[in-house]
Amino acid sequence: MTPPLTPYEKPRVTGGIYGRCFLSLTLGMIIFQIFSTLSVYLANSRVIRTVDVISREGYLAVPNARILPGLETTANAWCGGLFFTVTVGSLICLLALGCALVSSARPGLKKTISQGLATFILITALAINVKGFLMIETSALIICSCIVFFSARYLLKNVTHVFSISRTARHGIPLLVLAGLLALSARSGDSRLFTDFRDTFLMTNPLGMVVNDFYYTYTLSPAEVFKSLEQKQIKTCLLTLDKDDEPHRSELERILASNDYLVVSTYDSPDLALLSQSGKLMYFHGKTKIMESRIIDFIATPSDLLKNYSQKTDRYSFYRKLTGLSLLSGFPLFMYLMLHAALYAVARMFIPASRAAVASSAACFFIGLSGFGVLLIQKADPVTKASLREALGSPTVSRRVSGLQFLADHPFDPALYPSLFTSMASPSPVERYWFARAAAKSTDPSIVGKLTELITDSQPNVACQAIYALGMQANKGTLPVIVEKIKISGNWYVQWYAYKALKRIGWTQQRSNAKP
């Protein structure tokens, strides 16, 4: 054990800390990724079975048959699993690594820190499983945190390092400032933080578009892991009625379909099984009876009862909150540290380790601050009602986009601003995206035709917003076009938006929907 430093002893710092920490963190993240891949793979398998069942029953399936071959692959599950790894996995592994670093630098605190980490893991595990045992998620939490903590402790046992106030300030203050800016931006009532980031840094360059397309290709699969039944677009239902209740079948099937519970003739694992007996409905999830109600009550208030059923069968409510927290904390911290490590590796080739570390922190701070600065500059000259026409006719893309955003956010009729139609043919996908968003409220008779044309846009973000706008138009004449889009599209997100648009217009599933 390294003896504690005396007030007069000059600390001895040896190299290798960065590499050893990186090795420990990488090991934990890889193990977490394996668990995440398994979780997404199982969710994909459930989606495939559900789509197969509802398609054979004659319903319109989302995702369609074109998506299923991809869902069967391990590669798809691996890519989808990255969502959990860089969010929850980052938060858990970085926390364990931080505990290992502090306990290694302060051996006297080893027991206290170990107990604190164990308590955190125990409380988090209990919270995750409060509504039902989640084996994969619990295993990932416990195993990965232990692997990172103990491997880091082992790798750092022969490395002398200390935490000093000056060193902590040099590296911690820039990170805290950026974290504060992120928190303020996320809590701002009028903020579109993630949308603004995507529009500015992803959809404006080829590399950013690769990241954007990756996100919109692979994130619906992990979402299927922890969605509640209320959040799922399509659910399956087995409806078994006794002889006296059989006259209610047609009405019950209609009500269930309007709430996206599709009655199927047979399925070994339906989302909901309803069994009637003497005017009562019993709600089963698997073999477990969840609740019961009278048939007449279900007919009168189906949404409330189905929402209650969804809440009682939702095992992932805490895990969704943990993922959301990790998206705003673990993921940005992980990206910051990866950038810091890359910059340090380059700087270390030219300058000593201590100066390379400080230079890397300064560079990360400058890059992060520059990103916030770019987003802030874009809002420096806000569009008002008086300047809206000028903004929509501006020669610069960014100013036109600001005008379209203002129009989308305020109760003005886009039909009064015909200059916005020039944005529909813009080479910028960001501008076409916000044109569709703004046009959703237009009363112009020609807008439906223009939006129908735009749903064929090659950029999925634009196509999704055009479909959203058609849904907002609530023109029943567009139903066949949207249904056809679901059948032929090879993008799950586009189909997802199209199904929501159908529901907004008032369309309801029927067994004949999937037929040509």
C-alpha positions as CSV (number, residue, x, y, z in Angstrom):
1,M,0.0,0.0,0.0
2,T,1.3,3.4,-0.9
3,P,2.0,5.4,2.3
4,P,0.1,8.7,2.7
5,L,1.9,11.8,1.7
6,T,3.1,14.2,4.4
7,P,2.6,17.9,4.0
8,Y,6.3,18.3,3.1
9,E,6.6,15.4,0.7
10,K,6.8,16.2,-3.0
11,P,4.4,13.9,-4.8
12,R,5.9,11.5,-7.3
13,V,3.8,11.0,-10.4
14,T,4.6,8.3,-12.9
15,G,3.2,7.8,-16.3
16,G,0.6,5.3,-17.4
17,I,-2.5,6.6,-15.6
18,Y,-4.4,7.6,-18.8
19,G,-3.7,4.3,-20.5
20,R,-4.7,2.2,-17.5
21,C,-7.9,4.1,-17.0
22,F,-8.7,3.8,-20.6
23,L,-8.1,0.1,-20.6
24,S,-10.4,-0.4,-17.6
25,L,-13.1,1.8,-19.0
26,T,-13.0,0.1,-22.4
27,L,-13.3,-3.4,-20.8
28,G,-16.4,-2.3,-18.9
29,M,-18.0,-0.7,-21.9
30,I,-17.4,-3.8,-24.1
31,I,-19.0,-6.0,-21.5
32,F,-21.9,-3.6,-21.2
33,Q,-22.2,-3.5,-25.0
34,I,-22.5,-7.3,-25.0
35,F,-25.5,-7.1,-22.6
36,S,-27.0,-4.3,-24.6
37,T,-26.7,-6.2,-27.8
38,L,-28.5,-9.2,-26.3
39,S,-31.3,-7.0,-25.0
40,V,-31.8,-5.4,-28.4
41,Y,-31.6,-8.7,-30.2
42,L,-34.4,-10.1,-28.0
43,A,-36.5,-7.0,-28.5
44,N,-36.0,-7.3,-32.3
45,S,-37.1,-11.0,-32.1
46,R,-40.3,-9.9,-30.4
47,V,-40.9,-7.3,-33.1
48,I,-40.4,-9.8,-35.8
49,R,-42.9,-12.3,-34.2
50,T,-45.5,-9.5,-33.7
51,V,-45.2,-8.3,-37.3
52,D,-45.5,-11.8,-38.6
53,V,-48.7,-12.4,-36.5
54,I,-50.5,-9.2,-37.4
55,S,-49.5,-9.4,-41.1
56,R,-51.0,-12.9,-41.3
57,E,-54.2,-11.5,-39.7
58,G,-54.4,-8.9,-42.5
59,Y,-53.4,-5.8,-40.5
60,L,-51.0,-3.1,-41.6
61,A,-47.7,-3.8,-39.9
62,V,-45.1,-1.2,-38.7
63,P,-42.3,-2.0,-39.4
64,N,-43.1,-3.6,-42.7
65,A,-41.6,-6.7,-44.2
66,R,-38.7,-4.8,-45.8
67,I,-37.3,-4.0,-42.3
68,L,-37.5,-7.5,-40.8
69,P,-34.4,-9.1,-42.5
70,G,-32.2,-6.4,-40.9
71,L,-33.8,-6.9,-37.5
72,E,-32.7,-10.6,-37.6
73,T,-29.0,-9.8,-37.7
74,T,-26.6,-9.5,-34.9
75,A,-25.1,-6.4,-36.5
76,N,-28.4,-4.5,-36.1
77,A,-28.6,-5.5,-32.5
78,W,-25.0,-4.5,-31.9
79,C,-25.6,-1.0,-33.5
80,G,-28.8,-0.6,-31.5
81,G,-27.1,-1.7,-28.3
82,L,-24.7,1.2,-28.7
83,F,-27.5,3.6,-27.6
84,F,-27.6,2.0,-24.1
85,T,-23.8,1.6,-23.9
86,V,-23.0,5.2,-24.6
87,T,-25.7,6.4,-22.2
88,V,-26.3,4.1,-19.2
89,G,-23.1,2.2,-19.8
90,S,-21.1,5.4,-19.8
91,L,-22.6,6.7,-16.6
92,I,-22.1,3.5,-14.7
93,C,-18.6,2.8,-15.9
94,L,-17.4,6.3,-15.5
95,L,-18.8,6.4,-12.0
96,A,-17.0,3.2,-11.1
97,L,-13.8,4.5,-12.7
98,G,-14.0,7.7,-10.7
99,C,-14.4,5.8,-7.4
100,A,-11.4,3.6,-8.3
101,L,-9.2,6.7,-9.0
102,V,-10.1,8.4,-5.8
103,S,-9.6,5.3,-3.7
104,S,-6.3,4.6,-5.4
105,A,-5.1,8.1,-4.7
106,R,-6.4,8.1,-1.1
107,P,-6.0,4.6,0.3
108,G,-7.5,5.7,3.6
109,L,-10.8,6.3,1.8
110,K,-10.8,2.9,0.0
111,K,-13.3,1.3,2.4
112,T,-15.6,4.2,2.4
113,I,-15.6,4.6,-1.4
114,S,-16.1,0.9,-1.9
115,Q,-19.1,0.9,0.4
116,G,-20.5,4.0,-1.3
117,L,-20.2,2.5,-4.7
118,A,-21.8,-0.8,-3.5
119,T,-24.7,1.1,-1.9
120,F,-25.3,3.0,-5.1
121,I,-25.3,-0.2,-7.2
122,L,-27.6,-1.9,-4.7
123,I,-30.1,1.0,-4.6
124,T,-30.0,1.4,-8.4
125,A,-30.5,-2.3,-8.9
126,L,-33.5,-2.3,-6.5
127,A,-35.0,0.7,-8.4
128,I,-34.6,-1.0,-11.7
129,N,-36.3,-4.1,-10.5
130,V,-39.1,-2.5,-8.4
131,K,-41.8,-3.5,-10.9
132,G,-40.3,-6.8,-12.1
133,F,-36.9,-8.5,-12.4
134,L,-34.9,-7.2,-15.4
135,M,-32.1,-9.8,-15.6
136,I,-30.0,-8.3,-18.5
137,E,-30.1,-4.8,-17.2
138,T,-29.4,-5.8,-13.6
139,S,-26.5,-8.0,-14.7
140,A,-25.0,-5.3,-16.8
141,L,-25.2,-2.8,-13.9
142,I,-23.5,-5.0,-11.4
143,I,-21.0,-6.8,-13.5
144,C,-19.7,-3.8,-15.5
145,S,-19.4,-1.5,-12.4
146,C,-17.5,-4.2,-10.6
147,I,-15.2,-5.0,-13.5
148,V,-14.3,-1.3,-14.0
149,F,-13.8,-0.6,-10.3
150,F,-11.7,-3.7,-9.5
151,S,-9.7,-3.7,-12.8
152,A,-8.9,0.0,-12.3
153,R,-7.8,-0.6,-8.7
154,Y,-5.6,-3.5,-9.9
155,L,-4.0,-1.6,-12.8
156,L,-3.4,1.5,-10.7
157,K,-1.9,-0.2,-7.6
158,N,1.7,0.4,-8.8
159,V,1.0,3.9,-10.1
160,T,1.5,6.8,-7.7
161,H,-0.8,9.7,-8.3
162,V,-2.4,12.3,-6.2
163,F,-5.4,14.6,-6.3
164,S,-4.4,18.2,-5.7
165,I,-6.6,21.3,-5.6
166,S,-4.7,22.9,-8.5
167,R,-4.8,19.8,-10.7
168,T,-8.5,19.3,-9.9
169,A,-9.2,22.9,-10.8
170,R,-7.3,22.8,-14.1
171,H,-9.2,19.8,-15.3
172,G,-12.4,20.1,-13.4
173,I,-13.4,23.7,-13.9
174,P,-13.6,23.6,-17.7
175,L,-15.7,20.4,-17.5
176,L,-18.0,21.9,-14.8
177,V,-18.5,25.1,-16.9
178,L,-19.5,23.1,-20.0
179,A,-21.8,20.9,-17.9
180,G,-23.4,24.0,-16.5
181,L,-24.0,25.4,-20.0
182,L,-25.5,22.1,-21.1
183,A,-27.8,22.0,-18.1
184,L,-28.9,25.6,-18.6
185,S,-29.6,24.9,-22.3
186,A,-31.5,21.7,-21.6
187,R,-33.7,23.4,-19.0
188,S,-34.4,26.5,-21.1
189,G,-38.1,26.6,-21.8
190,D,-37.7,27.6,-25.4
191,S,-34.6,25.5,-26.1
192,R,-34.4,23.0,-29.0
193,L,-31.0,21.9,-27.8
194,F,-30.8,18.5,-29.6
195,T,-32.6,19.7,-32.7
196,D,-30.4,22.8,-33.0
197,F,-27.3,20.6,-32.5
198,R,-28.4,18.2,-35.2
199,D,-29.3,21.0,-37.6
200,T,-26.0,22.9,-37.1
201,F,-23.4,20.2,-36.7
202,L,-24.9,17.0,-38.2
203,M,-27.1,17.8,-41.2
204,T,-24.7,20.3,-42.7
205,N,-21.8,18.1,-43.6
206,P,-21.2,14.5,-44.9
207,L,-19.7,13.1,-41.7
208,G,-22.5,14.6,-39.7
209,M,-25.1,13.1,-42.0
210,V,-23.5,9.7,-41.4
211,V,-24.0,10.1,-37.7
212,N,-27.5,11.4,-38.2
213,D,-28.5,8.6,-40.5
214,F,-27.0,6.0,-38.1
215,Y,-29.1,7.4,-35.2
216,Y,-32.3,7.4,-37.2
217,T,-31.6,3.9,-38.5
218,Y,-30.8,2.1,-35.3
219,T,-32.5,3.8,-32.3
220,L,-36.0,2.5,-32.8
221,S,-34.8,-1.0,-32.0
222,P,-33.4,-0.1,-28.5
223,A,-36.5,1.9,-27.9
224,E,-38.5,-1.3,-28.2
225,V,-36.6,-2.7,-25.3
226,F,-38.1,-0.4,-22.7
227,K,-41.3,1.1,-24.1
228,S,-44.4,0.7,-22.1
229,L,-47.4,-0.7,-23.9
230,E,-48.9,2.8,-24.1
231,Q,-45.8,4.0,-26.0
232,K,-45.8,1.1,-28.5
233,Q,-47.5,1.9,-31.8
234,I,-49.0,-1.6,-32.3
235,K,-50.0,-4.1,-29.7
236,T,-51.5,-7.6,-30.0
237,C,-54.5,-8.8,-28.1
238,L,-56.3,-12.2,-27.6
239,L,-60.0,-11.7,-27.0
240,T,-61.8,-14.7,-25.5
241,L,-65.5,-14.1,-24.7
242,D,-68.0,-16.4,-23.1
243,K,-71.3,-17.2,-24.9
244,D,-73.3,-14.5,-23.1
245,D,-70.7,-11.8,-23.9
246,E,-70.1,-12.8,-27.6
247,P,-72.5,-10.0,-28.9
248,H,-70.0,-7.4,-27.7
249,R,-67.2,-8.9,-29.8
250,S,-67.5,-6.5,-32.8
251,E,-67.7,-3.4,-30.6
252,L,-64.8,-4.6,-28.4
253,E,-62.6,-5.3,-31.4
254,R,-63.3,-1.9,-32.9
255,I,-62.5,-0.1,-29.6
256,L,-59.3,-2.2,-29.2
257,A,-58.2,-1.4,-32.7
258,S,-58.8,2.3,-32.2
259,N,-56.3,2.1,-29.3
260,D,-53.9,0.0,-31.5
261,Y,-54.5,-3.3,-29.7
262,L,-55.1,-5.6,-32.7
263,V,-57.1,-8.7,-32.0
264,V,-55.5,-11.8,-33.3
265,S,-56.8,-15.3,-33.5
266,T,-53.7,-17.0,-32.0
267,Y,-50.4,-15.9,-30.4
268,D,-48.3,-17.4,-27.7
269,S,-47.2,-14.1,-26.2
270,P,-49.8,-11.3,-26.8
271,D,-49.4,-7.9,-25.2
272,L,-52.9,-8.2,-23.7
273,A,-55.2,-11.2,-23.2
274,L,-58.8,-10.4,-22.4
275,L,-61.0,-13.1,-21.0
276,S,-64.7,-12.4,-20.3
277,Q,-66.9,-14.1,-17.7
278,S,-70.5,-13.0,-16.9
279,G,-70.0,-9.4,-18.1
280,K,-66.6,-8.9,-16.7
281,L,-63.2,-8.6,-18.5
282,M,-60.1,-10.0,-16.9
283,Y,-56.8,-8.5,-18.2
284,F,-53.9,-11.0,-18.4
285,H,-50.3,-10.3,-19.2
286,G,-48.8,-13.7,-20.0
287,K,-50.3,-16.0,-17.3
288,T,-50.6,-13.2,-14.7
289,K,-53.9,-11.6,-14.1
290,I,-53.3,-7.8,-13.9
291,M,-56.8,-6.3,-13.3
292,E,-60.4,-6.7,-14.2
293,S,-63.4,-4.5,-15.2
294,R,-66.9,-4.7,-16.4
295,I,-67.4,-4.8,-20.1
296,I,-69.7,-1.8,-20.0
297,D,-67.0,0.2,-18.2
298,F,-64.4,-0.8,-20.8
299,I,-66.8,0.3,-23.6
300,A,-67.4,3.6,-21.8
301,T,-63.7,4.5,-20.8
302,P,-61.4,2.2,-22.8
303,S,-58.4,4.6,-22.9
304,D,-58.3,5.0,-19.1
305,L,-58.5,1.3,-18.5
306,L,-55.8,0.4,-21.1
307,K,-53.6,3.2,-19.7
308,N,-54.0,1.7,-16.2
309,Y,-53.1,-1.8,-17.7
310,S,-50.0,-0.3,-19.4
311,Q,-48.8,1.3,-16.1
312,K,-49.3,-1.9,-14.2
313,T,-47.3,-4.0,-16.7
314,D,-44.5,-1.4,-17.3
315,R,-41.3,-2.8,-15.8
316,Y,-39.0,-0.3,-17.4
317,S,-40.3,3.0,-16.0
318,F,-37.2,3.6,-13.9
319,Y,-34.8,2.4,-16.5
320,R,-36.2,4.9,-19.0
321,K,-35.6,7.7,-16.5
322,L,-32.0,6.4,-15.9
323,T,-31.4,6.4,-19.7
324,G,-32.7,9.9,-20.0
325,L,-30.4,11.1,-17.1
326,S,-27.5,9.2,-18.7
327,L,-28.2,10.9,-22.1
328,L,-27.7,14.3,-20.5
329,S,-24.8,13.3,-18.2
330,G,-23.0,10.0,-19.0
331,F,-23.0,10.4,-22.8
332,P,-21.6,14.0,-22.9
333,L,-19.0,13.2,-20.2
334,F,-18.0,10.1,-22.2
335,M,-17.6,12.1,-25.4
336,Y,-15.6,14.8,-23.5
337,L,-13.2,12.2,-22.1
338,M,-12.8,10.5,-25.4
339,L,-11.9,13.8,-27.1
340,H,-9.6,14.6,-24.2
341,A,-7.8,11.3,-24.5
342,A,-7.4,11.7,-28.3
343,L,-6.0,15.2,-27.9
344,Y,-3.7,14.1,-25.1
345,A,-2.3,11.3,-27.2
346,V,-1.4,13.7,-29.9
347,A,0.0,16.4,-27.5
348,R,2.0,13.8,-25.6
349,M,4.1,13.3,-28.7
350,F,5.4,16.9,-28.5
351,I,5.2,18.0,-24.9
352,P,5.6,16.5,-21.4
353,A,2.7,14.6,-19.9
354,S,1.6,17.3,-17.4
355,R,1.5,20.0,-20.0
356,A,-0.2,17.7,-22.5
357,A,-3.0,17.1,-20.0
358,V,-3.5,20.8,-19.4
359,A,-3.4,21.6,-23.1
360,S,-6.0,18.8,-23.8
361,S,-8.4,20.2,-21.1
362,A,-8.0,23.7,-22.6
363,A,-8.6,22.4,-26.1
364,C,-11.7,20.5,-25.0
365,F,-13.0,23.6,-23.2
366,F,-12.4,25.8,-26.3
367,I,-14.2,23.3,-28.6
368,G,-17.1,22.9,-26.3
369,L,-17.4,26.6,-25.7
370,S,-17.2,27.2,-29.5
371,G,-20.1,24.8,-30.0
372,F,-22.3,26.7,-27.6
373,G,-21.1,30.0,-29.1
374,V,-22.2,28.9,-32.6
375,L,-25.6,28.0,-31.3
376,L,-25.9,31.3,-29.4
377,I,-24.8,33.4,-32.4
378,Q,-27.6,31.8,-34.5
379,K,-30.1,33.2,-31.9
380,A,-28.4,36.6,-31.7
381,D,-30.8,38.2,-34.3
382,P,-34.2,36.6,-33.5
383,V,-37.0,36.7,-36.0
384,T,-40.1,38.7,-35.1
385,K,-43.5,39.0,-36.7
386,A,-42.3,42.3,-38.3
387,S,-39.1,40.7,-39.7
388,L,-40.7,37.4,-40.8
389,R,-41.1,38.2,-44.5
390,E,-37.6,39.5,-44.7
391,A,-36.3,36.3,-43.0
392,L,-38.2,34.0,-45.3
393,G,-36.8,35.8,-48.4
394,S,-33.3,36.1,-47.1
395,P,-30.4,35.1,-49.3
396,T,-28.8,33.1,-46.5
397,V,-30.0,29.6,-45.5
398,S,-29.6,30.1,-41.8
399,R,-31.8,33.2,-41.8
400,R,-34.5,31.5,-43.8
401,V,-34.4,28.5,-41.4
402,S,-34.8,30.9,-38.5
403,G,-37.9,32.3,-40.3
404,L,-39.4,28.9,-40.9
405,Q,-38.7,28.0,-37.2
406,F,-40.5,31.1,-36.1
407,L,-43.4,30.4,-38.4
408,A,-43.6,26.8,-37.1
409,D,-43.6,27.9,-33.4
410,H,-46.2,30.7,-33.7
411,P,-49.9,30.7,-34.7
412,F,-49.5,32.4,-38.0
413,D,-51.0,31.0,-41.2
414,P,-48.1,30.0,-43.6
415,A,-50.5,30.7,-46.5
416,L,-49.9,34.4,-45.9
417,Y,-46.2,34.0,-46.6
418,P,-45.9,32.5,-50.1
419,S,-42.2,33.1,-50.2
420,L,-41.7,30.1,-47.9
421,F,-42.4,27.8,-50.9
422,T,-38.9,28.5,-52.3
423,S,-37.6,26.6,-49.3
424,M,-39.2,23.4,-50.5
425,A,-36.7,23.1,-53.3
426,S,-33.7,24.1,-51.2
427,P,-30.6,21.9,-51.5
428,S,-30.3,22.2,-47.7
429,P,-32.1,19.3,-45.9
430,V,-32.4,21.5,-42.8
431,E,-34.3,24.1,-44.8
432,R,-36.6,21.5,-46.4
433,Y,-37.2,20.0,-42.9
434,W,-38.3,23.3,-41.4
435,F,-40.4,24.1,-44.5
436,A,-42.4,20.9,-43.9
437,R,-42.7,21.7,-40.2
438,A,-43.9,25.3,-40.9
439,A,-46.3,24.2,-43.7
440,A,-48.2,21.8,-41.3
441,K,-50.6,24.7,-40.3
442,S,-51.0,26.2,-43.8
443,T,-54.5,26.7,-45.2
444,D,-53.2,27.0,-48.8
445,P,-55.2,24.6,-50.9
446,S,-52.0,23.6,-52.8
447,I,-50.1,22.6,-49.7
448,V,-51.3,19.0,-49.5
449,G,-50.0,18.3,-53.0
450,K,-46.6,19.9,-52.2
451,L,-46.3,17.9,-49.0
452,T,-47.3,14.7,-50.8
453,E,-44.5,15.4,-53.2
454,L,-42.1,16.0,-50.3
455,I,-42.7,12.7,-48.6
456,T,-40.6,11.1,-51.3
457,D,-37.6,13.2,-50.2
458,S,-34.4,11.1,-50.1
459,Q,-33.5,12.5,-46.7
460,P,-35.5,10.6,-44.0
461,N,-35.7,13.6,-41.6
462,V,-37.4,15.7,-44.3
463,A,-39.7,12.9,-45.4
464,C,-40.8,12.3,-41.8
465,Q,-41.7,16.0,-41.3
466,A,-43.6,16.1,-44.6
467,I,-45.6,13.1,-43.4
468,Y,-46.1,14.8,-40.0
469,A,-47.4,17.9,-41.8
470,L,-49.9,15.8,-43.9
471,G,-51.2,14.4,-40.6
472,M,-51.7,17.9,-39.2
473,Q,-53.6,18.8,-42.4
474,A,-56.0,16.0,-41.5
475,N,-57.1,15.5,-45.1
476,K,-58.7,12.1,-45.5
477,G,-57.8,12.1,-49.2
478,T,-54.2,11.6,-48.2
479,L,-54.8,8.3,-46.4
480,P,-54.1,6.0,-49.4
481,V,-50.8,7.9,-50.0
482,I,-49.7,7.5,-46.4
483,V,-50.7,3.8,-46.2
484,E,-48.8,3.1,-49.4
485,K,-45.8,4.9,-47.9
486,I,-45.8,2.5,-45.0
487,K,-46.0,-0.5,-47.3
488,I,-43.1,0.5,-49.6
489,S,-40.7,2.5,-47.3
490,G,-37.5,0.9,-46.3
491,N,-37.0,3.3,-43.3
492,W,-38.6,2.4,-40.0
493,Y,-38.7,6.0,-38.8
494,V,-40.6,7.1,-41.9
495,Q,-43.1,4.3,-41.3
496,W,-43.4,5.3,-37.6
497,Y,-44.2,8.9,-38.6
498,A,-46.6,7.7,-41.3
499,Y,-48.6,5.5,-38.8
500,K,-48.9,8.5,-36.4
501,A,-50.1,10.7,-39.2
502,L,-52.8,8.1,-40.1
503,K,-54.0,8.0,-36.5
504,R,-54.1,11.8,-36.4
505,I,-56.3,11.9,-39.5
506,G,-58.7,9.4,-37.9
507,W,-57.7,6.2,-39.6
508,T,-58.3,2.9,-37.7
509,Q,-56.7,-0.5,-38.3
510,Q,-58.8,-3.2,-40.0
511,R,-58.0,-6.7,-41.1
512,S,-58.1,-5.7,-44.7
513,N,-55.5,-2.8,-44.4
514,A,-52.6,-4.9,-45.5
515,K,-54.2,-6.1,-48.7
516,P,-53.4,-4.4,-52.0
